[in-house]
Amino acid sequence: MKRWQLLCMLISLPLMLLAVVWQAGHQAMLFAEARELQHQQESWVAANEKLVGGIAILESRERASILAGQMGLERATASRRIFIETADSPVTKGAGLGASPAGVKGNG
């Protein structure tokens, strides 16, 4: 073997070992980061499930009727509803705006 080939082999061997050590350390760091992200994701999923459950409770009709009863509200019956009839006026007819009320009539 020539002298320069031996010198290149002697220099490349420690460099290759250094590269392997760096790669192993980098890989261990990436695995640790992936584990941490997985733990964060699991905690976010658990928090999201709690929020979805809370939203379902807040949306329920039973809860709304209980709160309405506590506030003294009643469901509107057909006799208590008011209907407003509207007619187009010359001012609002072409403008596409809402019509003015022509009269109010109750249902009962």
C-alpha positions as CSV (number, residue, x, y, z in Angstrom):
1,M,0.0,0.0,0.0
2,K,1.1,3.4,-0.7
3,R,1.7,5.8,2.1
4,W,-1.1,8.3,1.2
5,Q,-3.7,5.5,1.1
6,L,-2.7,4.4,4.6
7,L,-2.9,8.0,5.8
8,C,-6.4,8.5,4.3
9,M,-7.6,5.3,6.0
10,L,-6.2,6.3,9.3
11,I,-7.9,9.8,9.1
12,S,-11.2,8.5,7.8
13,L,-11.7,5.8,10.5
14,P,-12.0,8.3,13.4
15,L,-14.2,10.6,11.2
16,M,-16.5,7.7,10.4
17,L,-16.7,6.8,14.1
18,L,-17.5,10.4,15.0
19,A,-20.2,10.5,12.4
20,V,-21.8,7.3,13.8
21,V,-21.7,8.7,17.3
22,W,-23.3,11.9,16.1
23,Q,-26.0,10.1,14.2
24,A,-26.8,7.9,17.3
25,G,-27.1,11.0,19.5
26,H,-29.3,12.8,17.0
27,Q,-31.5,9.7,16.6
28,A,-31.9,9.4,20.4
29,M,-32.8,13.1,20.5
30,L,-35.5,12.7,17.8
31,F,-36.9,9.6,19.6
32,A,-37.2,11.6,22.8
33,E,-38.9,14.5,21.0
34,A,-41.3,12.1,19.3
35,R,-42.2,10.6,22.7
36,E,-42.8,14.1,24.2
37,L,-45.0,15.0,21.2
38,Q,-47.0,11.8,21.7
39,H,-47.6,12.6,25.4
40,Q,-48.7,16.1,24.5
41,Q,-51.1,14.7,21.8
42,E,-52.6,12.3,24.3
43,S,-53.1,15.1,26.8
44,W,-54.7,17.2,24.1
45,V,-57.0,14.4,23.1
46,A,-58.1,13.9,26.7
47,A,-58.7,17.6,27.2
48,N,-60.7,17.7,23.9
49,E,-62.9,14.8,25.0
50,K,-63.7,16.7,28.2
51,L,-64.5,19.8,26.2
52,V,-66.8,17.9,23.8
53,G,-68.6,16.3,26.8
54,G,-69.0,19.8,28.3
55,I,-70.4,21.1,25.1
56,A,-72.9,18.2,24.8
57,I,-74.1,18.9,28.3
58,L,-74.5,22.6,27.6
59,E,-76.3,21.9,24.4
60,S,-78.9,19.6,25.8
61,R,-82.6,20.5,25.6
62,E,-83.2,19.3,29.1
63,R,-80.7,21.7,30.5
64,A,-82.2,24.6,28.4
65,S,-85.7,23.7,29.7
66,I,-84.5,23.5,33.3
67,L,-82.8,26.9,33.0
68,A,-85.9,28.4,31.4
69,G,-88.0,27.1,34.2
70,Q,-85.7,28.6,36.8
71,M,-85.9,31.9,35.0
72,G,-89.7,31.8,34.9
73,L,-89.9,31.4,31.1
74,E,-92.6,29.4,29.4
75,R,-92.8,27.8,26.0
76,A,-94.9,30.0,23.7
77,T,-98.2,28.4,22.9
78,A,-100.1,28.9,19.6
79,S,-102.5,31.4,21.3
80,R,-99.6,33.6,22.6
81,R,-97.8,33.9,19.2
82,I,-98.0,37.1,17.3
83,F,-97.7,37.3,13.5
84,I,-96.8,40.5,11.7
85,E,-98.0,41.0,8.2
86,T,-95.9,43.2,5.9
87,A,-96.7,44.8,2.6
88,D,-94.3,46.3,0.1
89,S,-94.1,50.1,0.1
90,P,-93.1,52.1,-3.0
91,V,-89.9,53.2,-1.2
92,T,-88.7,49.7,-0.3
93,K,-90.1,47.8,-3.3
94,G,-87.2,48.5,-5.7
95,A,-84.5,48.8,-3.1
96,G,-84.6,45.2,-1.9
97,L,-85.0,46.4,1.7
98,G,-87.4,45.0,4.3
99,A,-91.1,45.9,4.0
100,S,-92.9,48.2,6.4
101,P,-95.4,46.6,8.7
102,A,-99.0,46.9,7.5
103,G,-100.6,45.4,10.5
104,V,-100.1,43.2,13.5
105,K,-102.5,40.4,14.2
106,G,-102.5,37.9,17.0
107,N,-103.3,34.2,16.7
108,G,-105.9,34.0,19.4
